[in-house]
Amino acid sequence: MLSVDNLLNATWNEAQFATTSRLADESAPVTELHFTPGAPRQIHLGVEYRF
């Protein structure tokens, strides 16, 4: 068995969202962008033997 994930090793975001917060001591709202990076290139090789 051979499996290759992200063959070209592209940089990508699996999940991405923006949040806006305003704490008591901040004069204006703060918007932040958060993301979960996608998996890098992975190669899996397996062997199975049945008898």
C-alpha positions in Angstrom: 0.0 0.0 0.0 1.3 3.5 -0.8 -0.5 6.7 0.1 0.7 10.3 -0.5 -1.1 13.3 1.1 -0.4 16.9 -0.1 1.8 15.6 -3.0 3.0 19.1 -4.0 3.5 20.2 -0.4 1.2 23.2 -0.8 0.6 25.6 2.1 -3.1 25.7 3.0 -5.4 26.5 5.9 -7.7 23.7 7.0 -10.0 26.1 9.0 -9.9 29.9 9.1 -12.1 32.4 11.0 -12.0 36.0 12.1 -13.0 37.3 15.6 -13.6 40.7 16.9 -13.2 41.5 20.6 -13.3 44.6 22.7 -12.0 44.3 26.2 -12.8 46.9 28.9 -9.4 48.7 28.6 -9.4 48.8 24.7 -10.5 52.0 23.0 -11.5 50.3 19.8 -12.5 46.7 18.8 -9.6 44.4 17.8 -10.1 42.0 14.8 -7.9 38.9 14.6 -7.6 36.2 12.0 -7.1 32.6 13.3 -6.4 29.5 11.3 -5.4 25.9 11.6 -2.7 25.0 9.1 -3.2 22.1 6.8 -1.1 18.9 7.0 2.3 18.9 5.2 3.3 16.3 2.7 3.1 12.8 4.1 4.0 9.5 2.5 2.7 6.3 4.0 3.9 2.8 2.9 2.5 -0.4 4.3 2.9 -4.1 3.8 0.3 -6.7 4.6 0.8 -10.5 4.8 -2.1 -13.0 5.2 -1.7 -16.7 5.8 
